[in-house]
């Protein structure tokens, strides 16, 4: 039996019980993703460092962002939980658009939207990148104000 660790994971729970229980991933896979995300936070790329300077501490329009968040089987570069917006900073390793499109579709099905910016844009046009992010945030509804995807039938559960 694995020791219990209070990180939103409960090994005794069924695998598909939602986000707090590991996105339907095994504890081992979730640990692997968390470790990968932590390493990426410790060693960000230069464009990620530069963008984080503007997104941290709710500097952009008062919106809170997290770096290298595990969402499902993916690690998102930057996540605004309130709006469900993921900002991905794409470098030279993002040559396969099909893989990115599949990833974006999976995240979209989970209720997130993805905004992709390039390393070059972050380095050369930070104001434009920040404006694009802010416009996207302000046009998106708050996630907690949207209806629950699985509402209980009327009269049940109360």
PyMOL commands that set and color helices and strands:
alter all, ss='L'
color gray80, all
select helices_A, chain A and resi 19-21+27-42+46-58+97-109+119-124+126-139+143-145
alter helices_A, ss='H'
color red, helices_A
select strands_A, chain A and resi 66-71+74-80+85-90+113-118
alter strands_A, ss='S'
color yellow, strands_A
deselect
rebuild
show_as cartoon
